[in-house]
Amino acid sequence: MDHQWRTMSVPHHGPRQDAVQNLVNAEVIRDHSELFRAECSRLIMETDKACKHLQNVDNKQLDQRVRDIQFLKKELELKLEEIIVETDDLTALQSRVVKALEAGKEPLRVTVLCLEERMKRRPSERLHDEVDRELLKEREVFEAVASLLKSVVEQITEQIRLNRCAKYLLEQDLKEKSGAQSIDNSCALMALHSINNTQSKNTKTLQPSVLRPFSLSLAVTPKQWENISDVNIAKAEQQKTNSQSLRALVESLMEQTAADMQKQFQATTAVFQMNIQEIKSAKSQMEDQLAKMLPECASLQRSREDLHVAIKETECARSLTEARVALRGQRPAKEQCYDAAQSQLLAEVQQLTAHISKLREAVDQSEEELRALIRSQLELQENIENKANSLYIDEVICTQHREPIIIRNF
């Protein structure tokens, strides 16, 4: 009964009022629909405009990307051509160095032969005269040249390897750039209808994973991408520069080493000729020198004895001064004055000690001088006895082997 009473108490609207309410509601819904359609039209136009704008931006970016790739390709191709030419030039130079290394073996063989023959002289004549020194210099020069040329061959080989590594990197970079350019060209040529046709034909092959952005961990920034080629170009340029510097250095070294060999060979030959002429008169000259050396040894011996006597006398004088200093140290406590006499005595001890040190140094030096005189005397005596043997070796054996040798420029 309560429910029925509450229902009957609701105000009753007439038909006219219901119709007005329905019209109001319909008007509101229609207005809302018109506004929604207008919003849809605006959204469609905005989306279309945005798509066109984005596609234009995409095309510009792709075109710019292709131009960037083309620019880098030209740089890579230019650098590749340069490194190829440089490697060819370096390979040709390596061949020359190998030939020069082979050509230097005969002069070195003759030099070693002369040294071996001169080693057959009497013991005192071995490796003491100017000819031996020049021969040793000649051997050092020839061996240094051979060692230098071997090192040059190794450096050239290593530089050729580095050039080829740089060439490989450029070729790989060019290959990758060509692939990227082909793909970006294809992307730039794509249109909406073409991609729609492609998708309609290959609907089954289009995977959702293709639509997801690629992994950022695998991506590089444009600067990093450009740096990759810049690094390869810089490496190639560095290797080309190193190769050019090496070629210039090797050219200079080959000229210089040939000149050094020729100069030393001529100097040794001249010394040989001079030595042959001097040996004949050397015996009498060494005898005169020996006659002067004997009294000098005696004089030096007497001088050394005089030095020993002077040391003893100076030590006695120092002992006297030290005794005075010690005795003055026994004065009464109030008389322990550092007076002029005490100062003089202490300074005298220092001066005498310095004189003794210098005298002892002179004794040591005299012993060295005496040993040097004795060694020279023995050498002179030995050389006087062996000049005939040396003359035969220098004039007959060495000269005959050296005459056919001609040092040529590499």
ROKEVO-51287 format. One record per residue (C-alpha): residue number from 1; y, z, x. Coordinates in Angstrom, 2 decimals. Layout:
% residues N
+-----+---------+---------+---------+
|  nr |       y |       z |       x |
+-----+---------+---------+---------+
| NUM |       Y |       Z |       X |
...
+-----+---------+---------+---------+
***
This chain:
% residues 410
+-----+---------+---------+---------+
|  nr |       y |       z |       x |
+-----+---------+---------+---------+
|   1 |    0.00 |    0.00 |    0.00 |
|   2 |    2.39 |    0.77 |    2.85 |
|   3 |    1.71 |   -2.57 |    4.53 |
|   4 |    2.30 |   -4.45 |    1.32 |
|   5 |    5.51 |   -2.55 |    0.75 |
|   6 |    6.77 |   -3.36 |    4.22 |
|   7 |    6.01 |   -7.06 |    3.72 |
|   8 |    7.79 |   -7.21 |    0.47 |
|   9 |   10.87 |   -5.53 |    2.00 |
|  10 |   11.53 |   -8.46 |    4.54 |
|  11 |   14.60 |  -10.42 |    3.57 |
|  12 |   13.74 |  -13.70 |    1.90 |
|  13 |   15.37 |  -16.97 |    3.19 |
|  14 |   15.87 |  -19.88 |    0.95 |
|  15 |   14.87 |  -23.53 |    1.57 |
|  16 |   18.36 |  -24.53 |    2.64 |
|  17 |   18.49 |  -21.88 |    5.29 |
|  18 |   15.09 |  -22.95 |    6.72 |
|  19 |   16.22 |  -26.56 |    6.92 |
|  20 |   19.38 |  -25.60 |    8.82 |
|  21 |   17.38 |  -23.52 |   11.28 |
|  22 |   14.95 |  -26.41 |   11.85 |
|  23 |   17.84 |  -28.78 |   12.48 |
|  24 |   19.36 |  -26.41 |   14.98 |
|  25 |   16.07 |  -26.02 |   16.79 |
|  26 |   15.49 |  -29.78 |   16.87 |
|  27 |   19.00 |  -30.37 |   18.22 |
|  28 |   18.44 |  -27.85 |   20.96 |
|  29 |   15.09 |  -29.39 |   21.94 |
|  30 |   16.56 |  -32.91 |   21.88 |
|  31 |   19.51 |  -31.88 |   24.02 |
|  32 |   17.17 |  -30.19 |   26.47 |
|  33 |   15.03 |  -33.33 |   26.59 |
|  34 |   18.06 |  -35.53 |   27.26 |
|  35 |   19.16 |  -33.23 |   30.04 |
|  36 |   15.65 |  -33.28 |   31.53 |
|  37 |   15.55 |  -37.09 |   31.37 |
|  38 |   18.91 |  -37.28 |   33.07 |
|  39 |   17.65 |  -34.87 |   35.75 |
|  40 |   14.52 |  -37.01 |   36.21 |
|  41 |   16.61 |  -40.17 |   36.56 |
|  42 |   18.83 |  -38.44 |   39.11 |
|  43 |   15.77 |  -37.13 |   40.98 |
|  44 |   14.19 |  -40.60 |   41.01 |
|  45 |   17.40 |  -42.18 |   42.32 |
|  46 |   17.83 |  -39.45 |   44.91 |
|  47 |   14.21 |  -39.76 |   46.03 |
|  48 |   14.46 |  -43.56 |   46.25 |
|  49 |   17.65 |  -43.28 |   48.24 |
|  50 |   16.08 |  -40.67 |   50.50 |
|  51 |   12.99 |  -42.85 |   51.03 |
|  52 |   15.08 |  -45.86 |   51.94 |
|  53 |   17.24 |  -43.78 |   54.24 |
|  54 |   14.22 |  -42.22 |   55.91 |
|  55 |   12.57 |  -45.62 |   56.31 |
|  56 |   15.75 |  -46.98 |   57.88 |
|  57 |   15.86 |  -44.01 |   60.22 |
|  58 |   12.16 |  -44.51 |   61.00 |
|  59 |   12.75 |  -48.20 |   61.77 |
|  60 |   15.68 |  -47.39 |   64.02 |
|  61 |   13.70 |  -44.69 |   65.80 |
|  62 |   10.70 |  -46.98 |   66.23 |
|  63 |   12.93 |  -49.80 |   67.50 |
|  64 |   14.59 |  -47.44 |   69.93 |
|  65 |   11.17 |  -46.18 |   70.99 |
|  66 |    9.97 |  -49.72 |   71.67 |
|  67 |   13.11 |  -50.44 |   73.69 |
|  68 |   12.56 |  -47.24 |   75.67 |
|  69 |    8.98 |  -48.25 |   76.39 |
|  70 |   10.07 |  -51.77 |   77.37 |
|  71 |   12.69 |  -50.34 |   79.73 |
|  72 |   10.17 |  -48.03 |   81.38 |
|  73 |    7.63 |  -50.88 |   81.57 |
|  74 |   10.12 |  -53.02 |   83.48 |
|  75 |   10.80 |  -50.14 |   85.85 |
|  76 |    7.08 |  -49.58 |   86.32 |
|  77 |    6.36 |  -53.29 |   86.83 |
|  78 |    9.15 |  -53.59 |   89.40 |
|  79 |    7.94 |  -50.55 |   91.27 |
|  80 |    4.35 |  -51.80 |   91.09 |
|  81 |    5.33 |  -55.13 |   92.64 |
|  82 |    7.26 |  -53.36 |   95.38 |
|  83 |    4.38 |  -51.04 |   96.27 |
|  84 |    1.92 |  -53.97 |   96.32 |
|  85 |    4.12 |  -55.96 |   98.73 |
|  86 |    4.70 |  -52.89 |  100.88 |
|  87 |    0.96 |  -52.15 |  101.03 |
|  88 |    0.24 |  -55.74 |  102.12 |
|  89 |    2.87 |  -55.51 |  104.87 |
|  90 |    1.47 |  -52.18 |  106.01 |
|  91 |   -2.07 |  -53.59 |  106.10 |
|  92 |   -0.90 |  -56.49 |  108.29 |
|  93 |    0.81 |  -54.04 |  110.62 |
|  94 |   -2.37 |  -51.99 |  110.83 |
|  95 |   -4.22 |  -55.06 |  112.08 |
|  96 |   -1.62 |  -55.52 |  114.82 |
|  97 |   -1.92 |  -51.90 |  115.89 |
|  98 |   -5.71 |  -52.20 |  116.12 |
|  99 |   -5.34 |  -55.27 |  118.36 |
| 100 |   -2.79 |  -53.46 |  120.51 |
| 101 |   -5.17 |  -50.52 |  120.85 |
| 102 |   -7.90 |  -52.88 |  122.06 |
| 103 |   -5.53 |  -54.63 |  124.50 |
| 104 |   -4.63 |  -51.33 |  126.19 |
| 105 |   -8.18 |  -50.51 |  127.26 |
| 106 |   -8.29 |  -52.72 |  130.38 |
| 107 |   -5.13 |  -51.33 |  132.05 |
| 108 |   -6.40 |  -47.82 |  131.41 |
| 109 |   -9.77 |  -48.71 |  132.91 |
| 110 |   -8.13 |  -50.00 |  136.09 |
| 111 |   -5.92 |  -46.92 |  136.37 |
| 112 |   -8.91 |  -44.62 |  136.03 |
| 113 |  -10.77 |  -46.71 |  138.62 |
| 114 |   -7.90 |  -46.32 |  141.11 |
| 115 |   -7.85 |  -42.56 |  140.54 |
| 116 |  -11.59 |  -42.38 |  141.08 |
| 117 |  -11.36 |  -44.43 |  144.29 |
| 118 |   -8.53 |  -42.29 |  145.62 |
| 119 |  -10.63 |  -39.22 |  144.89 |
| 120 |  -13.01 |  -40.51 |  147.56 |
| 121 |  -10.40 |  -39.80 |  150.23 |
| 122 |  -10.67 |  -36.76 |  152.41 |
| 123 |  -10.20 |  -33.54 |  150.43 |
| 124 |   -6.69 |  -32.86 |  151.71 |
| 125 |   -5.54 |  -36.32 |  150.65 |
| 126 |   -6.63 |  -35.99 |  147.04 |
| 127 |   -3.96 |  -35.86 |  144.34 |
| 128 |   -1.09 |  -34.78 |  146.55 |
| 129 |    0.99 |  -37.88 |  147.27 |
| 130 |    3.43 |  -39.90 |  145.20 |
| 131 |    0.87 |  -42.59 |  144.41 |
| 132 |   -1.46 |  -40.06 |  142.86 |
| 133 |    1.38 |  -38.64 |  140.82 |
| 134 |    2.36 |  -42.08 |  139.59 |
| 135 |   -1.26 |  -42.94 |  138.84 |
| 136 |   -1.61 |  -39.73 |  136.87 |
| 137 |    1.59 |  -40.54 |  135.01 |
| 138 |    0.24 |  -44.02 |  134.38 |
| 139 |   -3.01 |  -42.64 |  133.04 |
| 140 |   -1.11 |  -40.16 |  130.90 |
| 141 |    1.11 |  -42.94 |  129.57 |
| 142 |   -1.84 |  -45.25 |  128.82 |
| 143 |   -3.89 |  -42.44 |  127.27 |
| 144 |   -0.88 |  -41.24 |  125.30 |
| 145 |   -0.34 |  -44.78 |  124.06 |
| 146 |   -4.00 |  -45.07 |  123.08 |
| 147 |   -3.92 |  -41.68 |  121.37 |
| 148 |   -0.64 |  -42.53 |  119.67 |
| 149 |   -1.97 |  -45.86 |  118.44 |
| 150 |   -5.12 |  -44.18 |  117.12 |
| 151 |   -2.96 |  -41.66 |  115.33 |
| 152 |   -0.80 |  -44.48 |  114.01 |
| 153 |   -3.88 |  -46.27 |  112.67 |
| 154 |   -4.92 |  -43.06 |  110.90 |
| 155 |   -1.42 |  -42.54 |  109.52 |
| 156 |   -1.28 |  -46.13 |  108.31 |
| 157 |   -4.71 |  -45.76 |  106.71 |
| 158 |   -3.58 |  -42.59 |  104.96 |
| 159 |   -0.32 |  -44.21 |  103.87 |
| 160 |   -2.22 |  -47.20 |  102.50 |
| 161 |   -4.38 |  -44.76 |  100.53 |
| 162 |   -1.29 |  -43.02 |   99.18 |
| 163 |    0.27 |  -46.38 |   98.31 |
| 164 |   -2.86 |  -47.37 |   96.42 |
| 165 |   -2.89 |  -44.03 |   94.61 |
| 166 |    0.72 |  -44.62 |   93.56 |
| 167 |   -0.24 |  -48.18 |   92.55 |
| 168 |   -3.14 |  -46.84 |   90.45 |
| 169 |   -0.86 |  -44.36 |   88.67 |
| 170 |    1.65 |  -47.11 |   87.92 |
| 171 |   -1.08 |  -49.39 |   86.60 |
| 172 |   -2.49 |  -46.64 |   84.40 |
| 173 |    0.98 |  -45.79 |   83.15 |
| 174 |    1.66 |  -49.46 |   82.41 |
| 175 |   -1.62 |  -49.74 |   80.56 |
| 176 |   -0.80 |  -46.73 |   78.43 |
| 177 |    2.76 |  -47.94 |   77.86 |
| 178 |    1.43 |  -51.32 |   76.70 |
| 179 |   -0.90 |  -49.59 |   74.25 |
| 180 |    1.90 |  -47.37 |   72.96 |
| 181 |    4.23 |  -50.37 |   72.65 |
| 182 |    1.63 |  -52.32 |   70.68 |
| 183 |    1.12 |  -49.43 |   68.27 |
| 184 |    4.85 |  -48.78 |   67.83 |
| 185 |    5.45 |  -52.50 |   67.29 |
| 186 |    2.80 |  -52.45 |   64.58 |
| 187 |    4.44 |  -49.41 |   63.03 |
| 188 |    7.84 |  -51.10 |   63.10 |
| 189 |    6.43 |  -54.19 |   61.37 |
| 190 |    4.80 |  -52.19 |   58.59 |
| 191 |    6.37 |  -52.45 |   55.09 |
| 192 |    5.69 |  -50.52 |   51.91 |
| 193 |    3.70 |  -53.30 |   50.27 |
| 194 |    1.63 |  -53.87 |   53.37 |
| 195 |    0.69 |  -50.23 |   53.72 |
| 196 |   -0.10 |  -50.04 |   49.99 |
| 197 |   -2.39 |  -53.06 |   50.28 |
| 198 |   -4.02 |  -51.56 |   53.35 |
| 199 |   -4.58 |  -48.25 |   51.60 |
| 200 |   -5.99 |  -49.94 |   48.51 |
| 201 |   -8.48 |  -51.87 |   50.62 |
| 202 |   -9.42 |  -48.89 |   52.76 |
| 203 |   -9.27 |  -46.06 |   50.28 |
| 204 |  -12.63 |  -44.70 |   51.34 |
| 205 |  -11.69 |  -44.65 |   55.06 |
| 206 |   -8.47 |  -42.67 |   54.57 |
| 207 |   -9.33 |  -39.10 |   55.44 |
| 208 |   -7.16 |  -36.09 |   54.57 |
| 209 |   -7.08 |  -35.14 |   58.26 |
| 210 |   -5.16 |  -38.33 |   59.00 |
| 211 |   -2.33 |  -37.14 |   56.78 |
| 212 |   -2.02 |  -33.82 |   58.56 |
| 213 |    0.41 |  -33.58 |   61.51 |
| 214 |   -1.26 |  -33.99 |   64.88 |
| 215 |   -1.74 |  -30.89 |   66.97 |
| 216 |    1.47 |  -29.78 |   68.64 |
| 217 |   -0.54 |  -28.59 |   71.62 |
| 218 |   -1.32 |  -32.22 |   72.40 |
| 219 |    2.25 |  -33.46 |   71.97 |
| 220 |    4.91 |  -33.88 |   74.61 |
| 221 |    8.65 |  -33.97 |   74.14 |
| 222 |   10.51 |  -37.26 |   74.70 |
| 223 |   11.91 |  -35.80 |   77.89 |
| 224 |    8.43 |  -34.85 |   79.07 |
| 225 |    7.17 |  -38.33 |   78.10 |
| 226 |    9.95 |  -39.96 |   80.11 |
| 227 |    9.38 |  -37.56 |   82.99 |
| 228 |    5.76 |  -38.70 |   83.27 |
| 229 |    6.86 |  -42.24 |   84.13 |
| 230 |    9.80 |  -40.98 |   86.15 |
| 231 |    7.40 |  -38.90 |   88.23 |
| 232 |    5.09 |  -41.89 |   88.75 |
| 233 |    8.05 |  -44.10 |   89.67 |
| 234 |    9.44 |  -41.41 |   91.96 |
| 235 |    6.04 |  -41.01 |   93.62 |
| 236 |    5.77 |  -44.74 |   94.12 |
| 237 |    9.33 |  -44.93 |   95.43 |
| 238 |    8.65 |  -42.04 |   97.77 |
| 239 |    5.48 |  -43.67 |   99.06 |
| 240 |    7.28 |  -47.00 |   99.44 |
| 241 |   10.06 |  -45.27 |  101.37 |
| 242 |    7.51 |  -43.41 |  103.49 |
| 243 |    5.65 |  -46.64 |  104.08 |
| 244 |    8.82 |  -48.49 |  105.09 |
| 245 |    9.83 |  -45.66 |  107.38 |
| 246 |    6.34 |  -45.63 |  108.87 |
| 247 |    6.43 |  -49.40 |  109.43 |
| 248 |    9.84 |  -49.19 |  111.10 |
| 249 |    8.64 |  -46.29 |  113.23 |
| 250 |    5.44 |  -48.08 |  114.20 |
| 251 |    7.32 |  -51.27 |  115.09 |
| 252 |    9.65 |  -49.26 |  117.28 |
| 253 |    6.78 |  -47.30 |  118.79 |
| 254 |    4.85 |  -50.44 |  119.64 |
| 255 |    7.85 |  -51.95 |  121.40 |
| 256 |    8.60 |  -48.69 |  123.17 |
| 257 |    5.01 |  -48.01 |  124.21 |
| 258 |    4.60 |  -51.54 |  125.62 |
| 259 |    7.85 |  -51.10 |  127.54 |
| 260 |    6.74 |  -47.66 |  128.78 |
| 261 |    3.38 |  -49.02 |  129.91 |
| 262 |    4.98 |  -51.94 |  131.71 |
| 263 |    7.62 |  -49.75 |  133.31 |
| 264 |    5.06 |  -47.21 |  134.51 |
| 265 |    2.68 |  -49.90 |  135.74 |
| 266 |    5.48 |  -51.51 |  137.77 |
| 267 |    6.59 |  -48.13 |  139.10 |
| 268 |    3.04 |  -47.29 |  140.20 |
| 269 |    2.60 |  -50.70 |  141.84 |
| 270 |    5.90 |  -50.28 |  143.70 |
| 271 |    4.86 |  -46.84 |  144.90 |
| 272 |    1.53 |  -48.26 |  146.03 |
| 273 |    3.30 |  -50.88 |  148.15 |
| 274 |    5.74 |  -48.36 |  149.53 |
| 275 |    2.96 |  -45.92 |  150.29 |
| 276 |    0.99 |  -48.56 |  152.17 |
| 277 |    3.99 |  -49.21 |  154.40 |
| 278 |    4.72 |  -45.53 |  154.87 |
| 279 |    1.19 |  -44.42 |  155.70 |
| 280 |    1.25 |  -46.25 |  159.05 |
| 281 |    4.24 |  -44.23 |  160.25 |
| 282 |    3.46 |  -41.04 |  158.36 |
| 283 |    1.18 |  -39.60 |  161.03 |
| 284 |    3.86 |  -39.30 |  163.71 |
| 285 |    6.34 |  -37.93 |  161.18 |
| 286 |    3.89 |  -35.26 |  160.04 |
| 287 |    3.19 |  -34.33 |  163.66 |
| 288 |    6.90 |  -33.80 |  164.21 |
| 289 |    7.05 |  -31.73 |  161.06 |
| 290 |    4.07 |  -29.72 |  162.18 |
| 291 |    5.77 |  -29.01 |  165.51 |
| 292 |    8.79 |  -27.62 |  163.66 |
| 293 |    6.69 |  -25.63 |  161.27 |
| 294 |    4.82 |  -23.59 |  163.87 |
| 295 |    7.95 |  -21.87 |  165.29 |
| 296 |    9.24 |  -21.37 |  161.74 |
| 297 |    6.10 |  -19.46 |  160.86 |
| 298 |    6.62 |  -17.26 |  163.91 |
| 299 |   10.29 |  -16.68 |  163.04 |
| 300 |    9.39 |  -15.77 |  159.47 |
| 301 |    6.77 |  -13.35 |  160.71 |
| 302 |    9.34 |  -11.64 |  162.95 |
| 303 |   11.79 |  -11.50 |  160.07 |
| 304 |    9.15 |   -9.81 |  157.90 |
| 305 |    8.56 |   -7.21 |  160.62 |
| 306 |   12.30 |   -6.59 |  160.84 |
| 307 |   12.34 |   -6.01 |  157.10 |
| 308 |    9.60 |   -3.37 |  157.40 |
| 309 |   11.59 |   -1.59 |  160.11 |
| 310 |   14.72 |   -1.67 |  157.96 |
| 311 |   12.76 |   -0.21 |  155.03 |
| 312 |   11.54 |    2.71 |  157.15 |
| 313 |   15.01 |    3.45 |  158.48 |
| 314 |   16.56 |    3.29 |  155.03 |
| 315 |   13.85 |    5.57 |  153.63 |
| 316 |   14.64 |    8.09 |  156.37 |
| 317 |   18.33 |    7.96 |  155.48 |
| 318 |   17.48 |    8.50 |  151.82 |
| 319 |   15.23 |   11.44 |  152.68 |
| 320 |   18.10 |   13.04 |  154.59 |
| 321 |   20.45 |   12.62 |  151.64 |
| 322 |   17.85 |   14.01 |  149.22 |
| 323 |   17.35 |   17.03 |  151.53 |
| 324 |   21.10 |   17.71 |  151.48 |
| 325 |   21.13 |   17.52 |  147.71 |
| 326 |   18.20 |   19.91 |  147.48 |
| 327 |   19.78 |   22.35 |  149.94 |
| 328 |   23.10 |   22.37 |  148.06 |
| 329 |   21.13 |   23.24 |  144.96 |
| 330 |   20.50 |   26.69 |  146.56 |
| 331 |   24.17 |   27.65 |  146.50 |
| 332 |   25.12 |   30.81 |  144.53 |
| 333 |   25.43 |   30.30 |  140.79 |
| 334 |   29.23 |   30.40 |  140.82 |
| 335 |   29.27 |   27.92 |  143.68 |
| 336 |   27.16 |   25.35 |  141.79 |
| 337 |   30.13 |   23.01 |  141.50 |
| 338 |   29.73 |   19.28 |  140.90 |
| 339 |   32.26 |   18.48 |  143.62 |
| 340 |   33.06 |   15.21 |  145.39 |
| 341 |   30.46 |   15.89 |  148.04 |
| 342 |   27.74 |   16.38 |  145.44 |
| 343 |   28.81 |   13.21 |  143.63 |
| 344 |   28.79 |   11.25 |  146.88 |
| 345 |   25.35 |   12.51 |  147.82 |
| 346 |   23.84 |   11.56 |  144.44 |
| 347 |   25.49 |    8.13 |  144.51 |
| 348 |   24.22 |    7.66 |  148.05 |
| 349 |   20.63 |    8.35 |  146.93 |
| 350 |   20.95 |    5.66 |  144.25 |
| 351 |   22.50 |    3.14 |  146.64 |
| 352 |   19.84 |    3.69 |  149.30 |
| 353 |   17.10 |    3.38 |  146.67 |
| 354 |   18.59 |    0.04 |  145.56 |
| 355 |   18.70 |   -1.19 |  149.17 |
| 356 |   15.07 |   -0.22 |  149.69 |
| 357 |   14.08 |   -2.09 |  146.52 |
| 358 |   15.88 |   -5.23 |  147.69 |
| 359 |   14.29 |   -4.97 |  151.14 |
| 360 |   10.83 |   -4.69 |  149.58 |
| 361 |   11.54 |   -7.70 |  147.39 |
| 362 |   12.56 |   -9.59 |  150.51 |
| 363 |    9.27 |   -8.59 |  152.15 |
| 364 |    7.32 |   -9.91 |  149.18 |
| 365 |    9.34 |  -13.11 |  149.22 |
| 366 |    8.79 |  -13.51 |  152.97 |
| 367 |    5.05 |  -13.17 |  152.43 |
| 368 |    5.20 |  -15.90 |  149.79 |
| 369 |    7.26 |  -18.10 |  152.11 |
| 370 |    4.84 |  -17.51 |  154.95 |
| 371 |    1.83 |  -18.39 |  152.79 |
| 372 |    3.60 |  -21.56 |  151.70 |
| 373 |    4.30 |  -22.51 |  155.32 |
| 374 |    0.70 |  -21.94 |  156.29 |
| 375 |   -0.57 |  -24.01 |  153.36 |
| 376 |    1.81 |  -26.82 |  154.28 |
| 377 |    0.71 |  -26.65 |  157.91 |
| 378 |   -2.94 |  -27.00 |  156.94 |
| 379 |   -2.12 |  -29.86 |  154.60 |
| 380 |   -0.20 |  -31.67 |  157.33 |
| 381 |   -3.03 |  -31.29 |  159.81 |
| 382 |   -5.54 |  -32.52 |  157.28 |
| 383 |   -3.37 |  -35.47 |  156.22 |
| 384 |   -2.82 |  -36.57 |  159.82 |
| 385 |   -6.59 |  -36.92 |  160.25 |
| 386 |   -7.15 |  -38.79 |  157.00 |
| 387 |   -4.37 |  -41.41 |  156.78 |
| 388 |   -6.60 |  -44.24 |  157.91 |
| 389 |   -9.03 |  -43.59 |  155.09 |
| 390 |   -6.19 |  -43.41 |  152.57 |
| 391 |   -4.71 |  -46.68 |  153.82 |
| 392 |   -7.99 |  -48.51 |  153.27 |
| 393 |   -8.37 |  -47.19 |  149.72 |
| 394 |   -4.78 |  -47.97 |  148.70 |
| 395 |   -4.38 |  -51.34 |  150.42 |
| 396 |   -7.82 |  -52.86 |  149.97 |
| 397 |   -9.52 |  -51.34 |  146.93 |
| 398 |   -6.76 |  -50.30 |  144.50 |
| 399 |   -4.32 |  -53.13 |  145.12 |
| 400 |   -6.97 |  -55.82 |  144.64 |
| 401 |   -7.95 |  -54.38 |  141.24 |
| 402 |   -4.38 |  -53.93 |  140.03 |
| 403 |   -3.02 |  -57.38 |  140.90 |
| 404 |   -4.66 |  -59.28 |  137.96 |
| 405 |   -3.31 |  -56.80 |  135.35 |
| 406 |   -0.32 |  -57.97 |  133.31 |
| 407 |    1.14 |  -55.67 |  130.65 |
| 408 |    2.29 |  -57.72 |  127.65 |
| 409 |    4.27 |  -56.75 |  124.59 |
| 410 |    2.12 |  -55.91 |  121.60 |
+-----+---------+---------+---------+
***
